[in-house]
Amino acid sequence: MTSAPLPALPYALIATDLDGTLLRAGDGISARSSGALAAARAAGARHIIVTGRPVPQVRHVLDGLGYTGLAVCAQGAQVYDAARGRLLHSVSMDRELAEVALGKIEAEIGEVYAAVNQEGLDAEMLMGPGYRMWHPHLPTVRVARRSDLWSAPINKVLLQHPELDDDELTRVARSVVGDLVNVTMAGEHTVELQPPGIDKASGLARAADVLGVHAARTIAFGDMPNDIPMFAWAAWGVAMANSHPELVAVADELTLSNEADGIAVVLERLFA
């Protein structure tokens, strides 16, 4: 007598953003969400964290979660092996290109405040004059001059404007330099410039290839416009209730907020 074949997993790969998605306020994850992910892993699914934060600004979170998988960081520019503490892949941003892009944006809308995430496992975030860090728990270094931002290799540039809101700053920057760099909004007060061709989809595709998992078997969770490429790549995209309208518009499903365990609600249904 032959046994019946095991049912196929609903999804073999679960890709989750961190801020506003998996994490609650204070960079923590609830017991319910942790349990739902553990149940999905026990069923055979893999979990990949896909975040805009570079490795130095997310490693403490991964350690606190006991996370030992792959993490796509820096908006897709880095693939990090948390178990081994090393980068599997990293793309730096041309600093001359970054300067040119900033100049073109400022020619259109006046002075912008800029910061950079430097490249590497132990790199720093440098903030130029006027730039304000809205996440005080993340370490930063203030520099005196814009030119000091280019002192070492970087993987992205962060922008703020004294008057324009995030949506308008993103729109203008994309219209001016969208053919030179990737422009995205990653969160409140977080408009970013990345190397061309780099986004969460490119990073997730690379990490998924390492695991031998395809887009057609991937479910993705997010909350901001920088998650749109990831939703386009994955088979199913789930937006949190607290998501930006641009992401909701392209999502396949809307769940509860990050504070209300929206990820757990979906995973419990799929992997019950």
N, C-alpha and C positions, 0 to 999 in steps of 0.2 A: 504494500500500500504506500503510495507516494503522498508526501505532505503537500498541502496547498502552498502556492508561492506566497511569500510575504508581500503585503501591500507596499507599493512604492511610496517613498516619502513625498509629502505635499511639496516640499522644497528642500533641496540638498544644501543650500547656502542661505544664511540669514545675514544680511548686511545692515548694520545699524550705525547711524550718526550718533554722536555723543550729546553735545550741548543741545538742550531743548528737545531731545528725543529719548535717549536711554537714561541720561543723567537727570536727576532732580536738582533743585537748587542746592548749592554747596558741593557739587561734584560727587554726589552719592547715588547709589542705585538701590531701589527698594528690594525687600526680600521676595516679593511676588515676582518682579521682573527677573531677578536672579534665578528664581526657581523655574520660571517658564523657559528661560534660556537653557538651564541645566537639563530640563526634560526634553527639549528639542535636541540637544547634543546627545543625550542618552538614546534617543530614537535614531541617531545616525547623522543628524544635520551638523554642518559646520557653521561657526559664527565668526564673522569678520567685522571689526570696528572700522568705520570709515569716517574720518574727522578732518576738519580744516586745520586743527592744531598741528604744529610740527611736533616731532618726537620729544624734544626737551620739555614742551609744555603739556604733554599728555602722559609721559612715562609714569609720573606719580599716580595718576588716575588708574592706569593699567595695573600697576603694582597693588594699589588698594583694592581693586576688583579681583585680584588673583588671576588676571587674564594672561594666558600663555599662548594665544594664537597669533595670527598675522594681523597687523593693523595698517590700514592705509591712512597716511598722515599728510599734513601740509597740502590739503586740497588735491591729493593724488600724486604729489611730487615724490613722496616717500612710501616705501613698503618696508615695514619694520617687523622683525621676528621678536616678539616679546619674550618668548621662552629663552632665546639665546642672547637677547640684548644687543642685536646688531641689525644694521640696515641691509636689506636684500637689494634695494634699488633706491636711487635718489637722483633727482634732476635739479640742477641749479639754474637760477635765472641770470641771464646776461645783465650785468650791472649797467653797462652803457645803454642797453635797450631800456632798462628801468628808468634811467635818467631822461632819456628821450621821451618816454611815455609821460612821465610827470611834467615835463616841459610843455608838451602839447596840451595836456589837460589844463594846466595853469594858464596857458594862453587863451583858453576858452572861458574859464570860470574864476580866474584869479587864484590866489595862494591856496594851496591845500596843505594839510599837515600829514606828514608821512612817517611810517615806521617800517622796519624790515625784520623778517625772521632770518637769521643767519643759517647757513647750511651746516649739518653735522649733528651727531648724537648729543653733544654737550654745548651746542651753540646758544647764543643769546638773542633776545629780542631787543633791538635798538630803537629808541623813540626819538625822532627829531623834534625841533622846536614846535610847540603848540599841540603836538599829538597827546591825546589823553587815553590812558588805559582804563577801560571800564570794568575790567576784571582784576581787582587788586590782589587776588590770590596768585596771579601769574607773575613770575619774576621778569623784570625789565631793567634796561639800562638807558638812562637819559644821555643823549649826546648834545653838544652845543651847536653843531652846524649840520646842515643837510648833507654836506660832503662826507661827514663822518659815517653816514649810513653805509657807505660803499667800501668800508675798510677791509671787509672779508667777504667770501662768497655768500650769497643769499639764495633762498628758494621762493620768496614772495615779498611783495610790498603791500602795506596796509595804508589806506587813505581815510582822511576825515576832512570835512569842509566846515568852516565856521558858520555857514548859513544853510547850505543845502542839506536836505535829509538823505537818508541812505538810498532810497529809491531813485531820487533825482540825481544824486552823485553817480550812482551806478549807470543810469541811463546816459548821462553826459559822457562819462569816461568811456563807455562802450561805443558810443557814436564817434568819439574822437580817436581812440586808440585800439578799438576792438579788432582791427586788422593786424595789430602788432603783438598784442598780448591777450591773455584770457582775463576778462573782467567779471568778477562775481561778487554777490553779497552773501556773506557767510553768517551774518548775525547782526544784532543791533550794534551800530557804530563800527561795523566791520565790513568795509568794502575793500576788495583785494585785487591785486594784479599778479597773475601767474605767468610762467612761460607759455608760449603758444602751444596748444595741443594738450595741455595738462589740466585735468579736472578729476572729479571723483570717479567718473566712469573709466578713465584711462588707468587710474591706479587700481580700481577694483578689478578690472579685467586682468591686469597683470597678476594680482594676488590670487584671483580665482584660477588662473592658469597654473600657478604653482600647486594649488590644491587639486587640480584636475576637475574643476566644476565649471559648468557652462552657464551663460546668462539665462537660458531657458529654464534653469532650475533654481533661480535666485529670487528671493523676496527682499526688498529694501525698505528701510524705514528712515524718514527724515522730517525736517521742519522748515528748511530755508531754501532760497533759490539755488544755492550751490549744490543742493541735492537733486536738481532737475536732471543733469546728465546721468546720474546714478539710476534714477527712475527710468530714464529712457533705455538704459542698458539692461536692467533687470526685467524679469518676466512680470513682476508685480510690484507696484510702488505704493506704500502706505504712508500717508501724511498724518502727522499728529494734529489734534484739535487746535493746538496753539501755532499751527504752521502759517507761514507767509502765504498770501493769496495766490501768488504765482506758482507755488508748489502744489497747492490744493487743486489748481486748475488742471494739472497734468497727472494727478494721482489716480490710481485705480480704486483706492479705498481711503476712507477717513476714519481714524480711530480716536480714542480719548487722548487727552494731553499727556505729556511726560510725567506730570505730577500725579496723574490718575492711572498710571500703569498702562498706557495705551498699547505699548508693545506686548505686554503680557496678555492683554485681552485677545489679541490676534493669535499669538502663538498657542495659547491654551485651546483655542478653537481648532487650530490646525493640527496640533500634536497631542490632542486628548487621547 
